[in-house]
Amino acid sequence: MAYTEIPQSVQHFMKQMTQKCHEANQPKWAENFNAGFANTLLTTVRRYDDGSTFLLTGDIPAMWLRDSTAQFRPYLVIAKKDEDIRALITGLVKRQFKYINMDPYANAFNETPNNKGHQTDHTEMTPWIWERKYEIDSLCYPIQLAYLLYKQTGETSHFNEDFHEGVKKILTVWKTEQHHNHSPYRFERDTTRLEDTLTNDGKGTPVDDTGMTWSGFRPSDDACQYGYLVPSNMFAVVVLGYIIDLYSTLFTDKTVLEQAKTLQKDIDSGIKEHAIVKNNDGENIFAYEVDGKGHYSIMDDSNVPSLMAAPYLGYLDKNDPLYLSTRKTLLSKENPYFYEGEFAKGIGSSHTPENYVWPIALAIEGLTTDDKQEKERILNLLVECDGGTHLMHEGFDVNNPNHFTREWFSWANMMFCELVMDYFDITIDAHYN
């Protein structure tokens, strides 16, 4: 069952945000905030009698573990007081971990075992799986939502048998993928688009062990150039901190606790040892991907986790000198996906055409600065470049915002909403200590 009308608590919050926007003399922010904040509930939600929640990503009839978390994260501020919204988010966590237990290597799932999606891919597909592109962040996001739900509201009913079993499977996969040469995972797609398949008989480009954990694909669902995706490993360090906190306070499984501690230490050490490189000016910055063989890429992608998003994820402080030098590089032509045109400048992606920047990346740019004027600039840019729809898109042309990809994109809508909330100091702290 989907929502047919906006819940009272959500309407009340939207009215509060509208008032704040008008007091700041920004009525257009309110218009887009209300459109995006309501859109997710009215168009993407499926609730079931077993208490679980299925969430469409938008104009694709499947649920991504990553997107679904980002789509619901801003509602956590309402879940503190509203039991129904809290139950809605709890139900999403339950379904996420049900899916993880089906296959921790899959990134997107069907609502029922209907055989939809990429069933012809050369990997271990089932009728439940829409797509089986292995991405570290697909396992990070459900842990994040489970933890933040507990921290924001005190809710614990989602910490069920599926959750504990799912955590064990996640730890096993991450440990396995520290030594990818011995991994059982393979993925190939019959396609002319090279970003949609893995080379080397489905194993991806060769890597050496680094302590980090391997990822086949980026959060854009495009293949990694090199196997160690640094921002996703940063995210893994953070959510392993969540697991350590939970299993040190709420739960008593010492094996899980020690595995999480070891993994966190190994991955973080791997980032510090292998992922810090020099930019064109000779400054230390974080690489986007490395392979442990000396190869690396200096770039960023629009999807989260990204290097730009490291403070938003809770990995480091937004004023950390290494982050600031990385950020400066990402917002320059040294990043091949930084585009600047007549109407906008920002970070795009290999996933969309050249000169298309992403509202998600722009929102993250705003969420990772303390500069209020910069947040205001980005919010104004986003509403002026919505193509007249009052909704956010996947990407838009910096020289013509009426040219965009995806008519509506729930994740992008909610990232815009989160930036508006952040502007008015309504935040969700992602740190674990």
N, C-alpha and C positions, 0 to 999 in steps of 0.2 A: 504494500500500500504506500503510495506517495502522498506527500502533503498536498491538499487542495487549497489551503489558505495558510497565510503566514501566522505562526503561533504568536500569541499575545506578547510573550516575553521578547520575542524577536522584533515585533512591531514597536514595542516600548524602547528597545535599544536603538532601533533605526531612528525613532523620533529624537532620542537624545543626541545621536550623531548628527542628525539634520540640524538641530539647534546649534550644536558646536560649529558646524560648517558655516551656518549663516552668521553666527557671531564673529567668525573669522573672515566674513565677507567672501566666502567661497561656496556659493550655492551650487555650482556645477559639481563640486566634489560630492555634495549630498545626493544629487541626482544619480550619479554613477555608483556611489556607495549603495544606495537603496536598491538600484537595479541589480547589482552584482550580489549583494547580501541575500536578497530574496530569491534570486535566480537559482542558486544552488539547492535550496530546500524544495523549490517548486518543480524543478526539472530533473534532478538527478537521484533523488532518494527513493529507495524501495525498502519498506519495513516488513518483517515477517513475524509470524505468530511465535516462532521460537526465540524472539527477542533480538535477532540479528538484523543488521542493516547492510544492504547492498547499495553501492554508490556508482552511478555512471560517471565516466570521466568528462562527458559532454556529448559531442556529436559522434561518439563511437560507443557501441552497445556493450561495453565491457568495463570491468573495474580494475584500475591499476592500484597496486598496494601503495605506491608513492603518492599519486595524485589524490587518492581518497583521503589520506591523512591531511595533506595541505588544504583540501577543500573544506575540511571540518575544523581545522585548528582555530580560526577566529571565533568559532562558536563556544570555545572553552570558557570565555569570559561570561557567557550567559549560563552555561551549565553549572556554574557555582550555585545559582539560586533556582534554576528551572529543572525539575526532576525529569521532565519529558525530553528535553534537549540532552540532558546527561545520559538518559537511557538510550537515546539515538546514537550518541557517540560511543557509548559502551557496546552497543550492538555492532557498530562498525569494527571495533577492536576484535570482538569475538569472531566476526566473519573473516577478518584479515588473518587471524591465527589459524582458523580452520583451513584457509587456503594455503598458508605456509606449510602446514602439516601434510597437505596433499602433495606439494612439491616446492621446496624452498628455492629452487632454481628458476621458477616461473615469475614473471613480472606482472602479468595481467590475466584475469580470470573471467569466465562466463558466469552469468546469473544462475544458470542450471547446466547440467551436463549435456549441452546441446550441440557439441562439435563445431561451434562457430570459431572464427578466428583463423589463425595461420596453421591449419591442420596438416599442411603438406611440408612444413619445415622438417629438416632432417635432425631430429632430436627426439626426446622421449615425451611426446604429446599425449594428452588424455582429453576426453570430451569436455572436461571442466576448464581446460587451459585455453585462453585466447592467444597468448604468446609466451614463449619460454626463452626470452633473452635475459640471461643472468646479469643482474645489476646489484651491487652491494646495497645501494640506497633503498631498493625494494624491501630489504630486510630491516634497514635502519628505521624507516618511517613508522611502521607499526609499533616498534618498541618505543619510539618517541611519543606517539599518541597515547599508548597505554600508560606511560610514565607521567606525562603532563596531565592526563585526565585524573590520575590519582593525586598528584601534587596540587592541582587546582581545586579539586572538589572533594577529595577523600574517598572517592569511589574505589571499591576493590573487587566488585563482582566479576570483572573481566579477567581477573587473575585466576582463571580456571585451569582445568587439566590441559586444554588446548594451548593455553598461554605457556605453561611450563614446558610442555612437550615441544612447542614451537621455539622457545628460547634455546633448548638443547640442540635442536636441528640447526638453528642459526649459528650457534657456536661451532658445531661440527663442520658446517659448510665453510665458515671463515677460516677455521684451522686447516681444513683440506686445501683451500685455495691459497694458503700461504706457500704451498708447494704444488703449484698448478700443473707441473709436469706429471703428477700422479693423480690428477683429477679425473673423475668419470664423465665430466660434463663436456659435451660437444654440441655445436650449433652451426648449421648451414642452411641457407635459404636459396632457392633457385630464383635468382634475381640479377638484373643488370646494375642495380644500385648497391655498390660495394659496402656502403655504410650499414646495410641490413644483414650482413653475413659475416662469419668469421673465416679467416684464412687458415692455412696450415691444417687441412682436414678437420676444420671446425674447432680447433684448439686456440686460434688466435695467434698473434705474433709471438715469437719465443721470448721467454722471460727467465731471469735468474732469481733465486730467493732473496728477499730483502727484509723479511719480517712483516711487511704489509700483506694485505690479502687481495687477491686478483679479482678483476671484474671484466666480464666479456663486453659489456656495453655501458655507455654513459646514461645519465638520467634523461637524455633526449631520445633514448632507445637506438642511438647510433653506435656502431662498433668503436671500441677503444683503439687508438693507434698503438699505444703501448699499454701493457696489461695492468699496471698499478695506477689506478685513478685516484689522484691525491685527495681531492675534496671529499670523495666518498670514503676514503680511509680516515679522513678527519672526522667525518660524521660517525663512522664506526667507533672511533675512540670515545666520542661523546656518549653514544647509546650504551657502550660497554660500561661507562660510568653509571648510567641509569641502572643497568643490571646489577652492578656491584652494590649500589645503594639499596636496591630492593632486596637482594639476597643477603645483605648484611643486617637488615632491619625487619622486614616483613616475613621473609622465608628462611629456611634453615638448610638448604641444599648446599653443602660445603663444596661439592664437586663443581657445580655450576659457578659458584663464587670464585673458586680458584682458577677455573678455566677462563672466566671473564677477566680476571686480574692479569693473567699471563698474556692473553691476547691483546689486551689494552696496552700493556707495556711493550710488547713486541711491535705492534702496529705503530704506536707513537714513536718508538725509537727508529723504526724504518723510515717514517716521514722525515724525521730530523736528520737522519744519516744520508738518505738517498734523494730526497725531494726538494732540497734547497739548492738552487742554481744561481748563476749570474745572468742579469739582463744585459741589454746592449750598453748600458751605462756602467756596468761592472758592479751593480748593486745586488745584494742577496735578495732573492724572491723565491716564492714557492713555484715549482713547476706544476703544470696541470696533470701530466702523465709521465711516468718513467717506466723503464723495463728492467732495471737492475743490471743492465749491460752497458750503461753509460749514455743511452739515448734518452731524450726528454723532449717535451713540447712546452713552449711558452705560449699560453693562450688561456681563454676561459670560454665556457659555454653558458647559454642563457638559463638552462634548467638548474634546479637546486637538488642536490648539493653542487655548488660551484666554489671556486676560490674566493670570489667576491662575498659569498655567503658565510664564510668561515666564522665570523663573530655571531651572525644570526643563528647558526647551528649550535653555538656554544663552545666552539673549539678554542678560541682565543679572544682577547679583548680587541675592540674595534680601533683602539689607539696603539696597539702593538706595532713597534717599528717595522718588523718584518712584514706584517700585514699591510701597513701603509705603503711600503715600497712595492709590494705585489699589486696592490690596488691601483697605484699610479701607473704601473706598467699595463695592467688590464684595460685601463681607460685611455689607451694610447694606440697608435698604429702598430706597435710591436705585437699587439694581440690581433691576429688576422681576422677575428670576428668582431672587432670594434668598428662601427660604421658611424659616419657623420654626414648629415645632409641638410636640406633646406629647413626641415621641420623638427628634426630630432637627432640626437646622438646617443649611442649606447651599444650594448653588446647583443649580437645576434647569434647565429648557430649554423653549423653545417646542415642542420635539419631543414632549414628554410632558405629561400633565395638570398643571394648577395644583396646587401644594403637593407635587409629587413632586421629591425631590432625587436626585442621581445619585451612586452610589459612586465613579465616575471622578472627579467634581469633589471629593468628600470626600478621596479619596486624594491628589489634587494639592494640596489645602489642607495635608495633612500633609507632603507631599514638599517643600513650599516654605517650611517654617518650621524654625528651629533649636531650637525649644522641644520638648524631649523629652516633657514632660507633655501638650502639645497633640497630638503624634503618638499618644500612648497613648490620649487621649480619643477621637480619631477612629477608631483601630483598634477600641476597645471598642464604639463606636457602630456600626461596620460589622458586627461579628459579632452584635450584638444585634438588628440590623435586616435580617437576611438572610432573613426569612420562614420560618425553620426549615429552610432548604435547604443551609446551609453553603457556598452559592455566592453570588456577587454578581449583581445584576440591573441592568437599564438605569436604572430609577428606582423609588423607593418613596415611599409616602405618609408625610409627616412625622407624621401623626396615627394611622396604622395601617400598620406595616411589612409586614403580611401582604398588603397590596395593592401589587402591583408590576408593572412591565412587563418582559417577556421572561423566560422561565423560566430561561434561562441565557445569559450574555453573556461570551464568552471575554476580550474586552478588559478588562472590568471586573474579572474574576477576577484577571487578571495585574497590574492596577494595585494591587489589594489586596496581592497577593504582593510587589510592588515596595516598597510602603510598609512591610510587615513587615521586608523585607530592609534597607531604609533605617534603620529603628529600631535595628537591630543593626549599623549602619555598613557594610553591604554595598551599595556604590553603583556606579553607572555614570556616569562624568563625560561630560557632553554638550558641554563647551566645546571649542573648536577651537584655542585658543591659551593 
